[in-house]
Amino acid sequence: ALPISLCGTAVALAIAVPRLLDRARSAPLPAPVRVVLRNEPAWLPKDERTAIERGILKSIASSPFDRDGLVAARDVAARSGWYTDVRQVHRSDVDEVVVDGNWAIPFALVCDSSGDHLVDTHGRLLPRNYPAGRGPRLLRIGGVSMPMPASPGATWQGDEIPAALAMATLFADRPWRGQVACIDVDRKST
């Protein structure tokens, strides 16, 4: 009698569990999903945070079991340009999605005829541009001959930006650092 009841239980579970999972996948969430950008820096512009959050929310499905949505959300965060890498996007709860990665650190402005372009410590273009001379008070890099990268997260071609950033690190901790406003990498001026 015991083996028959175990077989009956196993059959019932084999039928019921997939139905329950399907129902859970299609059921709406009990509350709006909240996006947590782990270690979000204070300097991240609110509109950029909102754009990342909206992209992530559009990527995920209502089901907490949707792996493809989390992969798409990871791609959204990585393409934002504000991360050097996105390690993981996961649900910490049914109504919370957590993005875990390394943030880019704004470091300088590359200045050209089209404006001032924010770059991080590795020379990656960040998704923030300003009219010429209107950017934040950061080190400026001028005289760049190579065109701006096509998308945030990409680096400038050539050796001008890496050379300027390497030079900037040499005097970053010097007391006179504030007296240096711009590094000019124009080869014609030498």
C-alpha positions as CSV (number, residue, x, y, z in Angstrom):
1,A,0.0,0.0,0.0
2,L,2.9,2.4,0.8
3,P,4.6,2.1,-2.7
4,I,1.2,2.8,-4.4
5,S,0.6,5.9,-2.3
6,L,4.2,7.1,-3.0
7,C,3.6,6.6,-6.7
8,G,0.3,8.5,-6.5
9,T,2.0,11.4,-4.7
10,A,4.8,11.5,-7.3
11,V,2.3,11.5,-10.2
12,A,0.3,14.3,-8.5
13,L,3.4,16.4,-8.0
14,A,4.6,15.8,-11.5
15,I,1.3,17.2,-12.8
16,A,0.7,19.9,-10.2
17,V,4.2,21.5,-9.9
18,P,4.5,22.5,-13.6
19,R,1.0,24.0,-13.5
20,L,1.9,26.0,-10.4
21,L,5.1,27.2,-12.0
22,D,3.3,28.3,-15.1
23,R,0.7,30.1,-13.0
24,A,3.4,31.8,-11.0
25,R,5.3,32.9,-14.2
26,S,2.2,34.5,-15.6
27,A,0.8,36.1,-12.4
28,P,1.3,39.8,-12.0
29,L,3.6,41.0,-9.3
30,P,2.0,42.1,-6.1
31,A,3.8,45.4,-6.1
32,P,5.9,47.5,-8.5
33,V,9.4,46.2,-9.0
34,R,12.1,48.4,-7.4
35,V,15.5,48.6,-9.0
36,V,18.5,48.8,-6.6
37,L,21.8,50.1,-8.2
38,R,24.2,48.7,-5.6
39,N,26.8,51.2,-4.4
40,E,25.2,53.9,-6.5
41,P,27.5,56.9,-6.4
42,A,26.2,60.3,-5.2
43,W,27.4,62.0,-8.4
44,L,25.2,59.9,-10.7
45,P,22.8,62.4,-12.4
46,K,19.2,61.7,-11.5
47,D,18.1,61.5,-15.1
48,E,20.8,58.9,-15.9
49,R,19.7,56.8,-12.9
50,T,16.1,57.1,-14.1
51,A,17.1,56.0,-17.6
52,I,18.9,52.9,-16.3
53,E,16.0,52.0,-14.1
54,R,13.4,52.4,-16.9
55,G,15.5,50.2,-19.2
56,I,15.9,47.5,-16.6
57,L,12.1,47.6,-15.8
58,K,11.3,47.3,-19.5
59,S,13.6,44.3,-19.8
60,I,12.3,42.2,-17.0
61,A,9.1,40.2,-17.2
62,S,6.6,40.1,-14.4
63,S,7.7,36.6,-13.4
64,P,10.5,36.3,-10.8
65,F,11.6,33.1,-12.7
66,D,12.4,35.0,-15.9
67,R,16.1,34.5,-16.5
68,D,16.1,36.0,-20.0
69,G,14.7,39.3,-18.6
70,L,17.5,39.5,-16.1
71,V,20.1,38.9,-18.8
72,A,18.5,41.7,-20.9
73,A,18.5,43.9,-17.8
74,R,22.2,43.3,-17.4
75,D,22.8,44.3,-21.0
76,V,20.8,47.5,-20.4
77,A,23.0,48.4,-17.4
78,A,26.2,47.6,-19.2
79,R,25.2,49.7,-22.3
80,S,24.3,52.7,-20.1
81,G,28.0,53.6,-20.0
82,W,28.1,54.3,-16.3
83,Y,29.5,50.9,-15.4
84,T,33.0,49.5,-16.2
85,D,31.4,46.1,-15.8
86,V,28.1,44.6,-14.6
87,R,28.8,41.5,-12.6
88,Q,25.2,40.4,-12.0
89,V,21.5,41.5,-12.1
90,H,19.3,39.4,-9.9
91,R,16.1,39.5,-8.0
92,S,16.6,39.8,-4.2
93,D,12.9,39.5,-3.8
94,V,9.8,39.1,-6.0
95,D,9.5,42.9,-6.2
96,E,13.2,44.0,-6.2
97,V,15.9,43.7,-8.9
98,V,19.5,44.4,-7.8
99,V,22.3,45.5,-10.2
100,D,25.8,44.7,-9.0
101,G,28.8,46.1,-10.8
102,N,31.7,48.5,-10.8
103,W,30.9,52.1,-11.5
104,A,32.9,54.2,-13.9
105,I,34.6,57.2,-12.1
106,P,34.3,60.5,-13.9
107,F,37.8,62.0,-14.1
108,A,38.3,64.5,-17.0
109,L,36.7,66.3,-19.9
110,V,37.9,65.8,-23.4
111,C,37.3,69.1,-25.1
112,D,36.9,69.5,-28.9
113,S,34.9,71.6,-31.3
114,S,31.6,69.8,-30.4
115,G,31.9,70.3,-26.7
116,D,33.2,68.8,-23.5
117,H,32.9,65.1,-23.2
118,L,33.1,63.3,-19.8
119,V,35.6,60.4,-19.5
120,D,36.5,58.1,-16.7
121,T,39.9,57.2,-15.3
122,H,40.5,54.7,-18.2
123,G,39.5,57.2,-20.9
124,R,36.1,55.6,-21.5
125,L,33.5,58.0,-22.8
126,L,30.7,58.5,-20.2
127,P,27.2,59.4,-21.3
128,R,27.4,63.1,-20.4
129,N,28.4,65.9,-22.8
130,Y,28.4,69.6,-22.2
131,P,28.6,72.7,-24.4
132,A,32.2,73.9,-24.8
133,G,33.4,75.4,-21.5
134,R,30.2,74.5,-19.6
135,G,31.3,71.2,-18.1
136,P,32.0,70.6,-14.4
137,R,35.2,71.7,-12.9
138,L,37.4,68.7,-13.9
139,L,40.7,68.4,-15.6
140,R,40.4,69.2,-19.3
141,I,42.2,67.4,-22.1
142,G,42.5,69.5,-25.3
143,G,44.0,69.1,-28.7
144,V,42.7,65.6,-29.3
145,S,43.0,64.6,-33.0
146,M,41.0,61.4,-32.9
147,P,37.2,61.5,-33.2
148,M,34.9,60.9,-30.2
149,P,33.8,57.3,-29.8
150,A,30.4,56.4,-31.2
151,S,28.9,55.2,-27.9
152,P,29.3,55.6,-24.1
153,G,31.7,53.0,-22.6
154,A,34.0,53.0,-25.6
155,T,37.5,54.5,-25.5
156,W,39.1,57.1,-27.8
157,Q,41.3,55.5,-30.4
158,G,45.0,56.4,-30.4
159,D,47.4,57.2,-27.5
160,E,46.5,60.8,-26.7
161,I,43.9,60.2,-24.0
162,P,45.8,57.4,-22.2
163,A,48.9,59.6,-22.3
164,A,47.0,62.6,-20.8
165,L,45.5,60.4,-18.1
166,A,48.8,58.9,-17.3
167,M,50.3,62.4,-16.9
168,A,47.4,63.5,-14.7
169,T,47.9,60.6,-12.3
170,L,51.6,61.7,-11.9
171,F,50.4,65.0,-10.3
172,A,47.0,64.0,-8.9
173,D,48.1,64.0,-5.3
174,R,50.4,67.1,-5.5
175,P,49.4,70.2,-3.6
176,W,49.6,72.3,-6.8
177,R,47.2,70.0,-8.7
178,G,44.5,72.7,-8.7
179,Q,46.7,74.9,-10.7
180,V,46.6,72.6,-13.7
181,A,43.4,73.2,-15.7
182,C,44.2,71.5,-19.0
183,I,46.5,69.0,-20.6
184,D,47.0,69.8,-24.3
185,V,47.9,66.8,-26.4
186,D,48.0,68.7,-29.7
187,R,51.1,67.4,-31.6
188,K,51.2,70.6,-33.7
189,S,51.9,72.8,-30.8
190,T,55.2,71.1,-29.9
